[in-house]
Amino acid sequence: MNNWGVEMDATAEEPDLGMLVGQLGRALQEELFARLAEQGHPQVRPRHGTVLAVLPASGVRATELAQRSGQHKQIVGVIVDELERLGYVRREADPADRRAKLVVPTETGLDEIDKARAILARIERRHRQELGDDDYRIFKAALGHITRSQRAWQAHDRKG
């Protein structure tokens, strides 16, 4: 048995990192979006979260949303179109460049963003309590390191 009360079977095949991260991501999304639906946002889907999670209250250009979210600009454009139809964002002229548009959250969008952050904070607190502060901090630091390292794979691969 390990530190977290998980029975370790030496003969069982361990799931690979991709499977574990994928399962974790799906489980987090399932809980987040079920709770958002309970709190008045049943139409929001995980794809919308890729934009809403990185959208500041002051708004930002779609190109910046694409960079922040790691999505292609065309995909972000489709998601913003959907969010606009649902009433979560609006497009406004950028005061710095009237030719450009800012994507700005509406009151409904701000409500969803606030509720999503609160739900995710509760989920994190639950896991922190399960693992303990030190192990949870180490887990998050390791996961962050692996994520950054994985994102750099192409640059590393090209070097050598």
C-alpha positions, 0 to 999 in steps of 0.5 A, a space after each residue: 500500500 502506498 502513502 495514499 492508501 492505494 493498494 499496489 499490485 506488482 503484477 498489474 499493468 500500470 496505466 501510462 501517463 497519457 491514460 492517467 492525465 486523460 482520465 483525470 481531465 475527463 473526471 474533472 470536466 464531468 464534475 465541473 460541468 455537472 455542477 455548473 449545470 446545477 448552478 444555472 449554466 447547463 448549456 456550457 460544455 468543456 470546449 467552452 471552458 477552453 476560452 472562458 478559463 482564460 478570458 479576463 473580465 476586461 476582455 482580450 483579442 481572439 488571437 490572445 485567447 488562442 495563445 492563452 488556451 493553446 488552441 488554433 485561432 479558427 477553433 477559438 473563433 468557433 467557440 467564441 461564436 457559440 459563446 456569443 450565441 449563448 450570451 456568455 461573451 460579446 465582441 467590442 471594438 478594441 479601444 487601442 485599435 478600432 479595427 480589432 475586436 475584443 472578446 468580453 465576458 457578459 454578466 452571464 459569462 462572468 457568473 459562469 467564470 466565477 462559479 467554475 473557479 469556485 467549483 474547481 477550488 472546492 475540487 482542489 481542496 478535496 484532493 488536498 485534504 485526501 493527499 495532505 498538504 505536502 503530497 498535494 503540493 509535490 503532486 502539483 509541482 511534479 505535474 506542472 513540471 511534466 506538463 512544461 517538459 512535454 510542451 517543449 518536446 519539439 524544441 528538445 527533439 530538434 536539438 538532438 
